[in-house]
Amino acid sequence: MPHLRRCHEAQQFAFDFGEPGSYATASKDEDGLVMRYGLDDGEINERLGVLLPGILADLLDIAVAVYMSDRLAVRGGPSQPDWRRALAIQIPVRHIELWRRHDVQDALHDVLSFLTQDDWEICFCQRPTQIRRLAESQQHLFSNYVLGEPVHVGLLSGGLDSFVGTAAAIGREPAQDYVCVSGVANHRQGDRQKEQVKSLRSLSPRSLTHVRIGCWLQHASEVRQEPTRRTRGFLFLALGSAAALTAGTDTLWLYENGVGALNLPFADGELGVSTSRSVHPRTLKRMGALVSLIAGEAFTIRNGAVLRTKAQMCADPRLASVHNGIPLTFSCDAFPLRQRGASQCGVCTSCLLRRMALWSAGLSEYDAVGYRYDVCSPTRALGVRQARGISEMDWQVARLASAVGQSDPWRGLVNEFPSLVEVQQSLAGQLDLSDAAVALHLVELYRRHCEEWRRFPGAPLAMVRREAA
């Protein structure tokens, strides 16, 4: 295999796909570390009845290689000079000339640098043509999906937003074919995704095909890993894009509430990489541009809920018949917890946003169990560490409320969170709206969010009011 060019002080990884099959190795040369990871994309051609094109197989290999490198390249703390990493990766590909094109490499680095704020050097070498995975080589005679018909392809992560967003989409257009694409990292996640699909089928879409793609690192607990994992979004967007193109559509859908998608900072001086940008509008735009280049046709990734709060998504009347599926979803940053009877912590900002949304939507009865800490309990007792998420939410909401309460609320928001200017520009193009219209929508989004937090029993102000009464 060609030598991986050295990058100054870079953490270096070389990927070897070895014998045909799902496994490959990732070697980190500075530590002599050799890890095995798995990619099982067989359900793409098994469920859709068409072989995975080689260029899309390359995209999946690159996405997994990037994600595994990201996990194994541990960064320093925010105050340390090595917080920004340099990563050098060697990846074997089938279509080497395309991946070496300057426009393709620029697009790839563009999305990765925005997601992680790191320096990436990716070197491509020729993959042996005889080494192909089953998704590329094993044709299936029968499938649930008829190629050529209009189809709605969307990501189904297992989270609350993707479940309720998909359910609402089916409720709007039940006469359409649907393909739900799930990345599966562990059995508990995969089992819940399968159960959610059963619930979605009760909405009687014309057809609903579930494509599950496994991706895992063997013996992961034996090595130190980077906790931020900011390329997870890149991996899942690549999985969904490959499935969408294979299914014959030029659009990938996902559903993430606007507050979560834009993911504004929760503290002063917080580094951009400290908050995930997995489904940020700029990420979707840049990823869509990359996929368009490699596919040779326009491709779009759309967030169908970017201007709605999580509570608004949950309150959609089309969800009435699938409310029992809500307990099957998960939102916790640490899911699944290794604790009996509690798969979610209940105190991270993602858990708090989930609980607030379901309470605001009048659906708290479907959200009463499965948390290690119950912030809605009148007798809650949280330590400083467990209360951190509440403090972060309260910090952010206080600044949002002050901004939207000004005579010019949009100017107030931009002064407090300057990154919203780029959000406004990205959304204007993606949603075909004027900048002014996007500004009004974002002001209303955050105004609603602040009001939902103020009413939530788990918020500090609500606790004070209740105790005073």
N, C-alpha and C positions, 0 to 999 in steps of 0.2 A: 504494500500500500504506500502511496506517495507520502513523503515526509511532511508533517504539519509545520508550516512556516512559523517561526518564533515570533511572538508578539511581546514587546517589552513588559515584563512583570505580569504577563497574562497567565491566567489559569487555563491550562490546555487540556483538550479532550479529543480523542480520536475514536470514531465509531466503526465497528467491524461487524458486518451482518452475517459473516460466517456461512454456515450451511443453510439451505432453504428452510423456512419456518418462521415462527413468530418471534424468536429470541434473537437478540443481538448483544454485543458487549460495548461498554463505554469505558475507556481507559483514561485515567487522569495521570499524566506522566510525571508530574512533580512529586506525587505521593506514591507512585507505583500502584495506584488503586485501579482495580478492574471490577466493574459491576455489570450485572446482566439485567436487561430490562425486556419487557414483553410488549408487543403491539399486536392485537388481534382485531383486524379490520375485516374479517371474513364475512360478517353480516352485511356489509355493503353490497356485495354481489349476491349473497344468499337471499337477502330480503328484496333487493331491487331487481334481481334477475339479469344483471349486466356486469361485465368485468370492469374492475377499477382500472381506468387508464393509467399508463405508466407515469405520466407527468403528475397526476394526483397522488399516486403512490409515493413519488418523490416528496411532494408537499407534506405528506404525513410523516415520512421518515425525518425530514428536516424539523418539523414541529416537535416530534418526540425527542430528537437529539438536542434541540435547543432547551426544551423543558427539563430534560435530565441533567444537562450541563448547569442550568440555572439552580437546580436542587442541590447539586454537589459542590458548587462554587460558593462557599460560605463567605459572606461579606463582613466587614467590620462594623462597629457601632456608628451611629450618626455623627459622633464627634471625632471619629478616626479618619485619617487621610485615605484609607483604602475602602471607604464606604462605597465609592464608585469603582466597580470592578472592570477589569479587562479580561475578556474571554476569547480564546482562540479555539475553533472547532473544525475538525476535519470530518466530512460526511460524504459517503459514496452515494452517487445518484445515477439514474438511468439516462436522463437527458442533460448531459453535462454542459453542452453548448448553450442551452437556454439559461441554465442557472448561473453561467459565467457572464451573461450579458450585463452590461453596466446598468441598464434601467431596472432589470430584475434585482440585481444586488442592491442597488440604491433603495428600491421599494422595501426589500427585506430588512435592511438595516434601519430604515425609517421607522417601521412599526416596532422593531425590537428596542431601539433606543428610546422611543417614547414610552414603551411599557416599563422598561427597567432602569433607564438613565445610566446604562452601562456602555462600554465600548466593546463592540462585537466584531470579530474577524472570523469569517466563515470561509473555509477552503473546501472546494468540491473536487472529488476524484471520481473516476469512472467505476460504477458498480458492475460486477460481472453480470452479463445478460442472462445467464442460466439460473441466477438466484432470484426467484420470484415468490411472493407470498400467495396464499390460496385466493385472496381477493382479486389477484391479477390473472390467475390461471385456471381456476376451477369454475366452469360455467354451470349454472343451475337451470334446470328445465322449467321449474315452476317457482313463482314468487307471488306475494300478495299485491304487488304493484305492477301496473301495466304501463310500460315506458311509452311516453308520448302524450299522455293525458296531463292536463294542468294539475299541478301538485303544489301544496304548501309544505315546504321543508323548514323545520324549526328545531332549535336546540331544546332538549328537555333534560336539564341538569339534575332534577330531583328537588330543586329548591321551590319555595312557595311561589315566587314570581313566575317562573317558567310554567308551573302547573296551572295557575289561575289564568295566565295570559294565553296559554294554549287552549284552555277550556273556553275562554271568551271568544277566541278566534273560531273555534268549531261551532260555538253557539251562533255566531254571526253567519257563517257559511257552512252548514252541515252537508251540503251537496258537493263539497270539494273533497279531493283525496288529500290525506295528510301523511307526512313522514316525520316522525320524531326521532332525533338523533341524540344519543346519550353517550358521553364518555364515562367509562366505568373504571374506577380506581380500586374499589374493594367490594366485597360481597354485600355488605350492609347497604351501601349506596345503590348497588345494582338491584337488590331485591326491592327496595322502595321504588325505584324507577319503574320496575315491571308492574308493581301494584298500582302505581299512578296511571299507567297506560290502561289497565283494566277499568279504572274509574272513568277515564276519558272516553273509552269506547261506549260507555252508557249514554253518551250524548249523541250516539248514532251518526257519526260522520259516514260519508259514502265508503271510505276505507281509511284505516289508520295502520300504518306500518311502523314498527319500532325497530330501529337500527341501533344496536349497542356495540360500542367499540372499546375494547379493553386496553388499558395502558397502565403498566405497573413496574415498579422497581423491586427486584428481588433482594431480600434481606436488607430492606431499607433501614430497619431499626438498628443495624449494626454500624452505621456510619453517621457522622455528623452531617446535618443538612441545613440549607438556607431556609428559614421559615417564611420569608416573604413570597417566594415563588411567583413572581410577577408575570412569568410567561405562561402560566396556566391558561389564561384567556387566549393567548396565541394558539395553544394546542387545541382547545375546544373549538375555536373559530375555524381552524384548519380542518378538524374532523367534520364539522357541519358543512363547510364549503365543499369539501370533497364529495360528501354524500349528495349535496344539492346538485352539483354539476353532473354527477353520475346519474341522478334521477331526471336530468334533462331540464332543470330550471336555472334561471339566472339570478335568483334571490334566495338568501338565507335569512330566516326570521329568528329573532330572539325576543324575550320579554323580561325587562328589568326596569323597575320603577325609576323615575328620574332622579330622585334623591340618591339612590344607591348607584346609579349609572354614572352620575357626575362626580359623586364621592368627594365632596369638598373636605378640606382639612378639619381635624378634630382638635387641633392645638396650635398655638402660635409657633412659628418657625418649623413646622412639620415639613419634612422633605417630601417632594412629590412622589418618590417611590414608596414612601411609608403608607400611602393609600393606593389601593388597587385601581388600575385603569383598564381592567379587562374588557369592559363594554362601554368605555368612554366614547362619545361621538367621534373624536379624532382617531381612536383606535379602529373603530368600524370603518371609517373612511379610508384609512391607510391600509387596512387589511383587505378591503374591497379592491383597492388599486392594485395590490400585489396579486391577488387571485385573478383579476382581469388580465394582467400581463401574462401569467402562465397559462391561462385558459384561452387566450387569444380572442376574448369577447368580453363585453361589459358584464360585470358581476357586482351585485349590491348586497350589503349586509344591513338589515333594518332592525331597529329596536322599536317594537310596536307599542311600548309603554313609556317612552322617554319623557313625556310631558305629564305623567300621572304620578301621584303618590302611591305608595304600596297599599294604603287604605282604600284609595279609589279603585285600584285593581281588584281588591278583595270584595268590594261592595258591588261589583258588577252583577246585575240580576240574573245573567245567564249561568251563573255558577250554582244556582239553588240546588240543582240535582246532583252536584258533585262535592257538596260540603264535607261529606264523610271522607273524602280523599285528602283533606287538609292535614290531618294528623300524620299522613304518610310522607309529607314534605319535610324538608329540613333547611335551616338557614344559618346555623351556627358556624362561626369561623373555625371551630375545632371539631366539627362533626367527622366521624362519630366518637363521642367520649367513651373511654373505656371504664364505664361505671354502670353498674346494674340499675336498670330502670330510668336512666338519664342519658339520652343520646346527645343533648344540647346543653350548653352551660347556662344559658338564660341571662347572662350579664354582659356579653360582648355587644358591641354596637349593632351587629347584624341581628342578634337575638332580640335586642330591645326594639329595633325597627319592626321586626316581625310581630312581636307581642303588641306593640302600639297599633299596628295596622289592623290586626284581627280584632282588637278591642274596639277600635274606632269604627270598624265595619259591622259591629254587632255579632262577631263570630268567635268570641272568646271561649264559648263552650267547646269549641273544637281544638282548643289550645291550652288545655288545663294540666296536662301531664307531660313528662319527658324532659323536664328541666332540672338541672342540678340545683339551681337557685331560683326561687320564685319571687321576682321583684314585685308582683302584684299582691302578695300576701300582706295582710294588715300587720302581721307580726314579723315581717322580714327583718333580718339582722345581717348586714353585709359588712365585711371587713373593708379596709382601704383598697385592697387589691380588687375585690369583687365589685366595688363601687366605681371603679375607674371608668367603665363604659358609660355609666349614668352621668358622671362628671363630664366626659367628653361630649356626649350628646347635648348636655345642658349648655356647655361652652359654645358649641356650634349654633344651637338654636337661639341663644341670647344674642349672638352677633347677626344672625339672619333676621330675627325679629326687629332688632334696631334698624337694620338696613331697609327692610320693606315698610317700616313705619315712617320713613322720611317722606318729605314732599315729593321727591323724585326717587321712588323706590329702586328703579333700575340703576341709577347712578350710585345709590347707597350700596347695592349688592356688588357692583363692580369695584367700588372703593375698598370694600371689605375683602372681596375674593376676586382679584384681577383676572384669574384664569377663565372667568365666565365670559370674557370678551371673545376668546377663541371658541368657547362652547357655542356662543350665539352665532358666530360665523359658520361653524360646522353644521349646526342644525338648520340654519337658513337654507343652505344648499341641499341638505338631505331631505328636508320636509317641504321644499319649494315654498317657503314663507319669506316675508321681508324680515330684515333685522329687527324692525320695530315690533312686528308680531311675535317673533321669538322672545324678545325682551318681556313683553306682556305675559306670555305663557310661563316664563321662568319666574317672574315675580309672583304669579298666582300659585305656581308649584310650591315655592318656599313659604308663601303665606299660609297655605293649607298645612304644610308640614309643621310649621310652628304651632298652629292651632291644635293639631292632632297631638303634639307632644305636651302642650299645656293641659289638655284634658285627660291625658293618660295617667291612670292610678300609679304606675311605676315611676313616674317622673318626680324629681325632688320637690317641685313647687306643689304638685298635687298632694304629696305626702304632708307637706307643711299645712296646707289648707285643711286636710282631713283631721290632722292632729289638733289644730286650733279649734275646730268645730267641736 
